[in-house]
Amino acid sequence: MSYDQVGTLYVVIPCVAVGVMFGVMCLYDRIRYRRTLTKRK
């Protein structure tokens, strides 16, 4: 692996990890919000 490939990996991996975390958090909030709505009814 060359230095450029390592550099791109160090930039891409954190971005992907943050994106996945935000996506999971958004989905979790939506599911929890729907459950609270159904419980109130």
N, C-alpha and C positions, 0 to 999 in steps of 0.2 A: 504493500500500500504506500502511495506517495503522500507527501505532506499535504497536498491539496485535498486529497480524499479524506484524510483525517480531519482537516479543518471543516470540510463540509459536513462530516458526520457530527462533529461537536456542535454545529449550528442547527442541523436538521433534527437530531434526536430530541433536544430540549423543546424545540418548537412543536414537534409531533406529540411529545408527552404532555405539554401544556394544552394543546388542542384537544387531545383525548380526555384529559381531566375536566376541561370546561364542558365538553360534550356530555360526559357522564353526569356531571353535577347538574346540568340543565335538564337532562332526562330524569334524574332522580327527583329534582324539584317539581317537575311536571307531574310525575307519578304520585308524589306525596300530596301535591296540591289537589289532584283529582280525588285521591282517597279521602282527604279532609272534606271535600265538597260532598262526596257520596255519604260520608258519615253524618254530616249535618242534616242531610235530607233523610 
